[in-house]
Amino acid sequence: MNVLVYLVPMALALGLTGLVAFLWSLRAGQYDDLDGAALRILSDDDVPDGAAAPDREVG
């Protein structure tokens, strides 16, 4: 039972730390552009022109 004297305050401190980190991330704007990352992964900016989908076979 004596271990609860240590575990309960530690659990409350960890929960409060998580809440503070979440509120900080909200205030810092981490969740402002949720669709940007989802659409950014679909773009083929790193593929050179003509290499994405060949129209004809070579050979």
Distance bins in CASP14 RR format, pairs under 12 A and 6 or more apart:
PFRMAT RR
TARGET T0000
AUTHOR 0000-0000-0000
RMODE 2
METHOD distances of the structure
MODEL  1
1 7 0 0 0 0 0 1 0 0 0 0 0
1 8 0 0 0 0 0 1 0 0 0 0 0
2 8 0 0 0 0 0 1 0 0 0 0 0
3 9 0 0 0 0 0 1 0 0 0 0 0
3 10 0 0 0 0 0 1 0 0 0 0 0
3 11 0 0 0 0 0 1 0 0 0 0 0
4 10 0 0 0 0 0 1 0 0 0 0 0
4 11 0 0 0 0 1 0 0 0 0 0 0
4 12 0 0 0 0 0 1 0 0 0 0 0
5 11 0 0 0 0 0 1 0 0 0 0 0
6 12 0 0 0 0 0 1 0 0 0 0 0
6 13 0 0 0 0 0 1 0 0 0 0 0
7 13 0 0 0 0 0 1 0 0 0 0 0
7 14 0 0 0 0 0 1 0 0 0 0 0
8 14 0 0 0 0 0 1 0 0 0 0 0
8 15 0 0 0 0 0 1 0 0 0 0 0
9 15 0 0 0 0 0 1 0 0 0 0 0
9 16 0 0 0 0 0 1 0 0 0 0 0
10 16 0 0 0 0 0 1 0 0 0 0 0
10 17 0 0 0 0 0 1 0 0 0 0 0
11 17 0 0 0 0 0 1 0 0 0 0 0
11 18 0 0 0 0 0 1 0 0 0 0 0
12 18 0 0 0 0 0 1 0 0 0 0 0
12 19 0 0 0 0 0 1 0 0 0 0 0
13 19 0 0 0 0 0 1 0 0 0 0 0
13 20 0 0 0 0 0 1 0 0 0 0 0
14 20 0 0 0 0 0 1 0 0 0 0 0
14 21 0 0 0 0 0 1 0 0 0 0 0
15 21 0 0 0 0 1 0 0 0 0 0 0
15 22 0 0 0 0 1 0 0 0 0 0 0
15 23 0 0 0 0 0 1 0 0 0 0 0
16 22 0 0 0 0 0 1 0 0 0 0 0
16 23 0 0 0 0 0 1 0 0 0 0 0
17 23 0 0 0 0 0 1 0 0 0 0 0
17 24 0 0 0 0 0 1 0 0 0 0 0
18 24 0 0 0 0 1 0 0 0 0 0 0
18 25 0 0 0 0 1 0 0 0 0 0 0
19 25 0 0 0 0 0 1 0 0 0 0 0
19 26 0 0 0 0 0 1 0 0 0 0 0
20 26 0 0 0 0 0 1 0 0 0 0 0
20 27 0 0 0 0 0 1 0 0 0 0 0
21 27 0 0 0 0 0 1 0 0 0 0 0
21 28 0 0 0 0 0 1 0 0 0 0 0
21 30 0 0 0 0 0 1 0 0 0 0 0
22 28 0 0 0 0 0 1 0 0 0 0 0
22 29 0 0 0 0 0 1 0 0 0 0 0
22 30 0 0 0 0 1 0 0 0 0 0 0
22 31 0 0 0 0 1 0 0 0 0 0 0
23 29 0 0 0 0 0 1 0 0 0 0 0
23 30 0 0 0 0 0 1 0 0 0 0 0
23 31 0 0 0 0 0 1 0 0 0 0 0
24 30 0 0 0 0 1 0 0 0 0 0 0
24 31 0 0 0 0 0 1 0 0 0 0 0
25 31 1 0 0 1 0 0 0 0 0 0 0
25 32 0 0 0 0 0 1 0 0 0 0 0
26 32 0 0 0 0 1 0 0 0 0 0 0
30 37 0 0 0 0 0 1 0 0 0 0 0
31 37 0 0 0 0 0 1 0 0 0 0 0
33 39 0 0 0 0 1 0 0 0 0 0 0
33 40 0 0 0 0 1 0 0 0 0 0 0
34 40 0 0 0 0 0 1 0 0 0 0 0
35 41 0 0 0 0 0 1 0 0 0 0 0
35 42 0 0 0 0 0 1 0 0 0 0 0
36 42 0 0 0 0 0 1 0 0 0 0 0
36 43 0 0 0 0 0 1 0 0 0 0 0
37 43 0 0 0 0 0 1 0 0 0 0 0
39 45 0 0 0 0 0 1 0 0 0 0 0
40 46 0 0 0 0 0 1 0 0 0 0 0
43 52 0 0 0 0 0 1 0 0 0 0 0
44 50 0 0 0 0 0 1 0 0 0 0 0
44 51 0 0 0 0 1 0 0 0 0 0 0
44 52 1 0 1 0 0 0 0 0 0 0 0
44 53 0 0 0 0 1 0 0 0 0 0 0
45 52 0 0 0 0 0 1 0 0 0 0 0
46 52 0 0 0 0 0 1 0 0 0 0 0
47 53 0 0 0 0 1 0 0 0 0 0 0
47 54 0 0 0 0 0 1 0 0 0 0 0
50 56 0 0 0 0 0 1 0 0 0 0 0
END
